[in-house]
Amino acid sequence: MPTTQAPPISFDDTAVAFASKSDVELRKMYALFAAMNNNTLVKTGGGLMKAALKWSLPGTKFLIKNSIFSQFCGGETIQECVPVIAELGRYHIGTILDYSVEGEGSDKSFDHTRDEILATLDMAHRSTHIPFSVFKVTGLADSALLEKVQAGTALTAAEQASYDRAHARVDAICHRAHQYGVRVFVDAEESWFQATIDKLAYEMMRKYNRESAIVWNTYQLYRQDRLEAIKQAHDEARQEGYYLGGKLVRGAYMEKEARVASQRGYANPINPTKAATDQLYDDALRYCVEHVERISICAGTHNEASSRLLTELMQQHDLAPQDPRIWFAQLYGMSDNLSYNLAHAGYNTAKYVPYGPVDAVMPYLLRRADENTAIAGQSSREFLLIQKELRRRQGR
């Protein structure tokens, strides 16, 4: 029997989940998620917000910043995120600053993104509440170039120079992370250039993960081949003497992946059913915990069953809740019933906190809602939990 026991967790404990929210804040959340529960309103409202931002209609930015933006984003700058970082930290929840502005495709924008990610690392180095930084390779390099590299097509001299600059940006970020001892996630992206991203991530791991997992790759388990990818990466890490860091997510580009596969005439890489994805995700958790001596993992999920499974696996393998090799993460503004209850029970827990200028971040958030159908389903769960907590407070 394992000797490491954690307090029992109830993801339905709304008193813990919303302990940080005042009655006014909770009612504001209630109204927002009630609106998000209306699919027609979400689609119409999203279009209206995009148009209003495009045409710079008076009051639009103020309205958005004080409603949906404040619910799901930490601020427009790193400095504006400081109160959110401190508030989460009071409840033993870490912050992952996520610069959510997509590059314009120029070297200037790529360099700006690199500098912004370096600034998040500087902030993490100064703060005890920021356990990870994160970046998307497409914030540092042109996606068409990454795709061409994956296809094995010969690059022109100009393209090779461009790729070399992108490589240098990635290395600068990972070098700074290693220098500070701050872990950094390399986000997963579309399958037609993910292999290029994987190659970069593993190269950085070989260079910087000799003592511990500093650079972490991301695995989208809605892809049929991702558990095998984790197993292969683990074998290579073991053979070459470095540590593997893996963030496990279900995935963010399901509709896009299916559409491109159909257009290009190859088999859809996505699992045929949600049940198959759930099974693959949980199998990946089992594999990683079984090999935790070499693999550090972050379960980036809003799925209660998978989160509970990971706590059970940790107990079965006699791993303490605060084992530094295992983390849980959810998006800021969502799944507080997971984040706050996990942290309350002593598990390493963090929130992804997007930030950036309102007009630049909102299209990103709206696109995520469009692309990831799980977000829409999650809003119903959030709404019911908030409703439950309001009723509990009324009955006190």
C-alpha positions as CSV (number, residue, x, y, z in Angstrom):
1,M,0.0,0.0,0.0
2,P,1.3,3.5,-0.8
3,T,2.4,5.6,2.1
4,T,1.8,8.9,0.4
5,Q,-1.8,9.9,1.0
6,A,-3.4,13.2,0.0
7,P,-6.6,14.7,1.3
8,P,-9.7,13.6,-0.5
9,I,-10.7,15.9,-3.4
10,S,-14.2,16.9,-4.3
11,F,-14.3,18.8,-7.6
12,D,-17.9,19.8,-6.6
13,D,-16.7,21.7,-3.6
14,T,-17.7,25.2,-4.7
15,A,-16.8,26.8,-1.4
16,V,-13.2,26.1,-2.1
17,A,-13.5,26.6,-5.9
18,F,-14.8,30.2,-5.6
19,A,-13.2,31.2,-2.2
20,S,-11.4,34.0,-4.0
21,K,-14.5,35.5,-5.5
22,S,-16.7,38.1,-3.8
23,D,-20.5,37.9,-4.2
24,V,-20.3,40.7,-6.8
25,E,-17.6,39.0,-8.8
26,L,-19.5,35.7,-8.7
27,R,-22.7,37.3,-10.0
28,K,-20.7,38.9,-12.8
29,M,-19.3,35.5,-13.7
30,Y,-22.8,34.1,-13.5
31,A,-24.1,36.6,-16.1
32,L,-21.1,36.0,-18.4
33,F,-21.4,32.2,-18.4
34,A,-25.2,32.5,-18.8
35,A,-24.5,34.4,-22.0
36,M,-21.9,31.9,-23.1
37,N,-24.4,29.2,-22.7
38,N,-26.4,30.7,-25.6
39,N,-24.7,29.5,-28.7
40,T,-26.5,32.0,-31.0
41,L,-25.5,34.8,-28.7
42,V,-21.8,33.6,-28.6
43,K,-21.6,33.5,-32.4
44,T,-23.4,36.8,-32.9
45,G,-21.6,38.5,-30.0
46,G,-18.2,37.3,-31.2
47,G,-18.8,38.7,-34.7
48,L,-20.0,42.0,-33.2
49,M,-17.0,42.3,-31.0
50,K,-14.6,41.6,-33.9
51,A,-16.4,44.3,-36.0
52,A,-16.5,46.8,-33.1
53,L,-12.7,46.3,-32.5
54,K,-12.0,46.6,-36.2
55,W,-13.8,49.9,-36.5
56,S,-12.6,51.2,-33.1
57,L,-16.2,52.0,-31.9
58,P,-16.2,54.3,-28.8
59,G,-16.4,52.4,-25.5
60,T,-15.8,49.0,-27.2
61,K,-12.4,48.3,-25.6
62,F,-13.7,49.4,-22.1
63,L,-16.7,47.1,-22.4
64,I,-14.7,44.1,-23.5
65,K,-11.9,44.7,-21.1
66,N,-14.3,44.8,-18.1
67,S,-16.3,41.7,-19.2
68,I,-15.0,38.7,-21.2
69,F,-11.4,40.0,-21.2
70,S,-11.1,40.4,-17.4
71,Q,-12.6,36.9,-17.0
72,F,-10.1,35.1,-19.2
73,C,-7.1,37.4,-19.4
74,G,-4.7,38.8,-16.8
75,G,-4.2,42.2,-18.4
76,E,-2.7,43.9,-21.4
77,T,0.8,43.8,-20.1
78,I,2.9,41.7,-17.7
79,Q,2.7,44.5,-15.2
80,E,-1.1,44.5,-15.4
81,C,-1.0,40.8,-14.6
82,V,0.7,41.3,-11.2
83,P,-2.5,41.5,-9.2
84,V,-3.8,38.3,-10.8
85,I,-0.5,36.5,-10.1
86,A,-0.6,37.6,-6.5
87,E,-4.3,36.6,-6.1
88,L,-3.7,33.1,-7.5
89,G,-0.6,32.8,-5.4
90,R,-2.5,33.4,-2.3
91,Y,-4.4,30.2,-3.0
92,H,-1.1,28.3,-3.9
93,I,-1.9,28.4,-7.7
94,G,0.9,29.3,-10.0
95,T,0.6,31.5,-13.1
96,I,1.8,30.7,-16.6
97,L,2.0,34.0,-18.4
98,D,0.8,33.3,-22.0
99,Y,1.6,36.1,-24.4
100,S,-1.4,35.6,-26.7
101,V,-0.6,38.0,-29.5
102,E,0.0,36.3,-32.8
103,G,2.9,37.5,-34.9
104,E,2.5,39.5,-38.1
105,G,5.0,37.3,-40.0
106,S,7.9,39.7,-40.1
107,D,11.3,39.4,-38.4
108,K,10.4,42.5,-36.4
109,S,7.2,40.9,-34.9
110,F,9.1,37.6,-34.3
111,D,11.9,39.5,-32.5
112,H,9.2,41.4,-30.4
113,T,7.6,38.1,-29.4
114,R,11.0,36.6,-28.4
115,D,11.7,39.7,-26.3
116,E,8.2,39.4,-24.7
117,I,8.8,35.7,-23.8
118,L,12.2,36.6,-22.3
119,A,10.4,39.2,-20.2
120,T,8.0,36.6,-18.9
121,L,11.1,34.5,-17.9
122,D,12.6,37.5,-16.2
123,M,9.3,37.9,-14.3
124,A,9.2,34.2,-13.4
125,H,12.8,34.5,-12.1
126,R,11.7,37.2,-9.7
127,S,8.4,35.6,-8.6
128,T,7.7,32.5,-6.5
129,H,4.3,32.3,-8.2
130,I,5.3,31.7,-11.8
131,P,6.5,28.1,-12.3
132,F,6.5,28.1,-16.1
133,S,6.8,30.3,-19.2
134,V,5.3,29.3,-22.5
135,F,5.7,30.1,-26.2
136,K,4.4,29.1,-29.6
137,V,7.0,28.5,-32.3
138,T,4.8,30.3,-34.8
139,G,5.3,33.4,-32.7
140,L,8.9,33.2,-33.6
141,A,8.9,31.8,-37.2
142,D,6.7,31.7,-40.3
143,S,4.4,28.7,-40.3
144,A,4.9,28.2,-44.0
145,L,8.6,27.9,-43.5
146,L,8.1,25.4,-40.6
147,E,5.8,23.4,-43.0
148,K,8.4,23.4,-45.7
149,V,11.1,22.1,-43.3
150,Q,8.8,19.3,-42.2
151,A,8.1,18.4,-45.9
152,G,11.8,18.0,-46.5
153,T,11.8,20.5,-49.3
154,A,15.1,22.2,-50.0
155,L,15.2,25.7,-48.6
156,T,16.5,28.7,-50.5
157,A,19.4,30.7,-49.0
158,A,17.0,33.3,-47.8
159,E,14.7,30.7,-46.3
160,Q,17.6,29.0,-44.6
161,A,18.7,32.3,-43.1
162,S,15.1,32.9,-41.9
163,Y,15.0,29.5,-40.3
164,D,18.4,30.0,-38.6
165,R,17.0,33.3,-37.1
166,A,14.0,31.4,-35.8
167,H,16.2,28.7,-34.4
168,A,18.2,31.4,-32.6
169,R,15.1,32.9,-31.1
170,V,14.0,29.5,-29.7
171,D,17.5,28.9,-28.3
172,A,17.6,32.3,-26.7
173,I,14.4,31.6,-24.8
174,C,15.5,28.1,-23.7
175,H,18.9,29.3,-22.7
176,R,17.4,32.0,-20.5
177,A,15.0,29.4,-19.0
178,H,17.9,27.2,-18.2
179,Q,19.9,30.1,-16.8
180,Y,17.1,30.9,-14.4
181,G,15.9,27.4,-13.7
182,V,12.4,28.3,-15.0
183,R,10.6,25.6,-16.9
184,V,9.3,26.6,-20.4
185,F,6.5,25.0,-22.4
186,V,6.8,24.7,-26.2
187,D,3.1,24.8,-27.3
188,A,1.8,22.2,-29.8
189,E,0.4,23.5,-33.1
190,E,-1.0,22.1,-36.4
191,S,0.1,18.6,-37.5
192,W,1.6,19.7,-40.8
193,F,4.4,21.4,-39.1
194,Q,4.4,19.9,-35.6
195,A,7.3,17.6,-36.5
196,T,9.4,20.6,-37.0
197,I,8.4,22.0,-33.6
198,D,9.1,18.6,-32.0
199,K,12.6,18.5,-33.5
200,L,13.3,21.9,-32.1
201,A,12.0,21.0,-28.7
202,Y,14.0,17.8,-28.5
203,E,17.1,19.6,-29.6
204,M,16.6,22.1,-26.8
205,M,16.0,19.3,-24.3
206,R,19.3,17.6,-25.3
207,K,21.0,20.9,-24.6
208,Y,19.2,22.2,-21.5
209,N,17.5,19.2,-19.8
210,R,20.7,17.5,-18.5
211,E,19.9,18.1,-14.8
212,S,16.1,18.4,-14.9
213,A,13.2,19.1,-17.2
214,I,13.5,22.7,-18.2
215,V,12.2,22.6,-21.8
216,W,8.8,20.8,-22.1
217,N,7.2,19.7,-25.3
218,T,3.4,19.6,-25.7
219,Y,1.4,16.6,-26.9
220,Q,-2.1,16.8,-28.3
221,L,-3.6,13.5,-27.4
222,Y,-6.5,13.9,-29.9
223,R,-3.9,12.8,-32.4
224,Q,-3.8,9.1,-32.8
225,D,0.1,8.9,-32.9
226,R,0.9,11.1,-29.8
227,L,1.3,8.3,-27.2
228,E,3.8,6.6,-29.5
229,A,5.5,9.9,-29.9
230,I,5.8,10.2,-26.1
231,K,7.2,6.7,-25.8
232,Q,9.8,7.3,-28.6
233,A,10.8,10.6,-27.0
234,H,11.2,8.9,-23.6
235,D,13.4,6.2,-25.2
236,E,15.6,8.8,-26.8
237,A,15.8,10.9,-23.6
238,R,16.8,7.8,-21.6
239,Q,19.4,6.7,-24.1
240,E,20.9,10.1,-24.5
241,G,20.9,11.0,-20.8
242,Y,18.5,14.0,-20.6
243,Y,15.0,14.5,-19.0
244,L,11.8,14.7,-20.9
245,G,9.2,17.3,-20.1
246,G,5.7,16.8,-21.5
247,K,2.5,18.9,-21.3
248,L,-0.4,16.6,-22.1
249,V,-3.5,18.3,-23.6
250,R,-6.4,17.0,-25.7
251,G,-6.0,19.4,-28.5
252,A,-7.0,22.7,-30.0
253,Y,-7.4,22.4,-33.8
254,M,-9.8,19.5,-34.3
255,E,-12.0,21.0,-37.0
256,K,-9.0,22.6,-38.8
257,E,-7.1,19.3,-38.8
258,A,-10.1,17.4,-40.3
259,R,-10.6,20.1,-43.0
260,V,-7.0,20.2,-44.1
261,A,-6.7,16.4,-44.2
262,S,-9.8,16.3,-46.5
263,Q,-8.4,19.1,-48.7
264,R,-5.0,17.5,-49.1
265,G,-6.3,13.9,-49.4
266,Y,-4.7,12.2,-46.4
267,A,-6.2,10.4,-43.4
268,N,-7.4,12.6,-40.6
269,P,-4.8,12.3,-37.8
270,I,-7.4,13.0,-35.1
271,N,-9.0,10.1,-33.1
272,P,-12.4,9.1,-34.5
273,T,-14.3,9.7,-31.2
274,K,-14.0,11.7,-28.1
275,A,-14.0,8.4,-26.1
276,A,-10.9,7.3,-28.0
277,T,-9.2,10.6,-27.2
278,D,-10.1,10.3,-23.5
279,Q,-8.7,6.8,-23.5
280,L,-5.5,7.8,-25.2
281,Y,-5.0,10.8,-22.8
282,D,-5.5,8.6,-19.7
283,D,-3.1,6.0,-21.2
284,A,-0.5,8.7,-21.7
285,L,-0.9,9.8,-18.0
286,R,-0.4,6.2,-16.9
287,Y,2.7,5.8,-19.1
288,C,4.3,9.1,-17.9
289,V,3.7,8.3,-14.2
290,E,5.1,4.8,-14.6
291,H,8.3,6.5,-16.1
292,V,8.4,9.6,-13.8
293,E,12.1,9.0,-13.1
294,R,12.7,10.3,-16.6
295,I,9.5,12.2,-17.5
296,S,8.0,15.3,-15.9
297,I,4.4,16.0,-16.9
298,C,1.8,18.7,-16.7
299,A,-1.8,17.6,-17.2
300,G,-3.2,20.6,-19.1
301,T,-6.9,19.6,-18.9
302,H,-10.3,20.7,-17.8
303,N,-11.4,17.1,-17.7
304,E,-12.4,16.0,-14.2
305,A,-12.0,12.3,-14.8
306,S,-8.5,12.6,-16.1
307,S,-7.5,15.0,-13.3
308,R,-8.8,12.6,-10.7
309,L,-7.1,9.7,-12.4
310,L,-3.7,11.5,-12.2
311,T,-4.2,12.0,-8.4
312,E,-5.0,8.3,-8.0
313,L,-2.0,7.3,-10.1
314,M,0.3,9.5,-7.9
315,Q,-1.0,7.8,-4.8
316,Q,-0.6,4.3,-6.4
317,H,3.0,5.1,-7.2
318,D,3.7,6.6,-3.8
319,L,4.3,10.1,-5.2
320,A,3.7,13.1,-3.0
321,P,1.1,15.7,-4.1
322,Q,3.9,18.3,-4.4
323,D,6.3,16.1,-6.4
324,P,8.0,18.7,-8.6
325,R,7.8,16.4,-11.6
326,I,3.9,16.5,-11.8
327,W,1.7,19.5,-12.4
328,F,-1.9,20.3,-13.2
329,A,-2.9,23.3,-15.3
330,Q,-6.2,24.9,-16.5
331,L,-7.0,28.2,-18.3
332,Y,-7.5,31.3,-16.2
333,G,-11.2,32.0,-15.7
334,M,-12.3,28.4,-16.2
335,S,-12.4,25.2,-14.2
336,D,-11.8,26.9,-10.8
337,N,-13.4,23.8,-9.3
338,L,-10.3,21.8,-10.5
339,S,-7.6,24.3,-9.9
340,Y,-8.6,25.6,-6.5
341,N,-9.5,22.1,-5.1
342,L,-6.3,20.5,-6.4
343,A,-4.2,23.3,-5.0
344,H,-6.2,23.1,-1.7
345,A,-5.2,19.4,-1.5
346,G,-1.6,20.3,-2.0
347,Y,-1.1,19.4,-5.7
348,N,1.1,21.5,-8.0
349,T,-1.4,23.6,-9.9
350,A,-1.1,26.5,-12.3
351,K,-3.3,28.6,-14.5
352,Y,-2.6,29.7,-18.0
353,V,-3.0,33.5,-17.9
354,P,-3.3,35.0,-21.4
355,Y,-2.3,38.6,-21.7
356,G,-1.8,41.2,-24.4
357,P,-3.6,44.3,-25.9
358,V,-7.4,43.8,-26.0
359,D,-7.7,44.2,-29.8
360,A,-4.9,41.6,-30.3
361,V,-5.9,39.1,-27.7
362,M,-9.6,39.0,-28.3
363,P,-9.5,37.5,-31.8
364,Y,-7.2,34.8,-30.4
365,L,-9.7,33.9,-27.6
366,L,-12.7,34.0,-29.9
367,R,-10.9,31.8,-32.4
368,R,-10.1,29.3,-29.7
369,A,-13.8,29.2,-28.7
370,D,-14.7,28.6,-32.4
371,E,-12.1,25.9,-32.9
372,N,-12.4,24.0,-29.7
373,T,-15.9,22.7,-29.2
374,A,-15.0,21.6,-25.7
375,I,-15.0,25.2,-24.6
376,A,-18.7,25.6,-25.4
377,G,-19.5,22.4,-23.4
378,Q,-17.4,23.6,-20.5
379,S,-19.4,26.8,-20.2
380,S,-22.5,24.8,-19.1
381,R,-20.5,23.2,-16.4
382,E,-19.1,26.5,-15.2
383,F,-22.5,28.0,-15.2
384,L,-24.0,25.2,-13.0
385,L,-21.1,25.4,-10.5
386,I,-21.4,29.2,-10.1
387,Q,-25.2,28.8,-9.7
388,K,-24.6,26.2,-7.0
389,E,-22.2,28.4,-5.1
390,L,-24.5,31.4,-5.3
391,R,-27.3,29.2,-3.8
392,R,-24.9,28.0,-1.1
393,R,-24.0,31.5,-0.1
394,Q,-27.6,32.6,-0.1
395,G,-28.4,29.8,2.4
396,R,-25.6,30.6,4.8
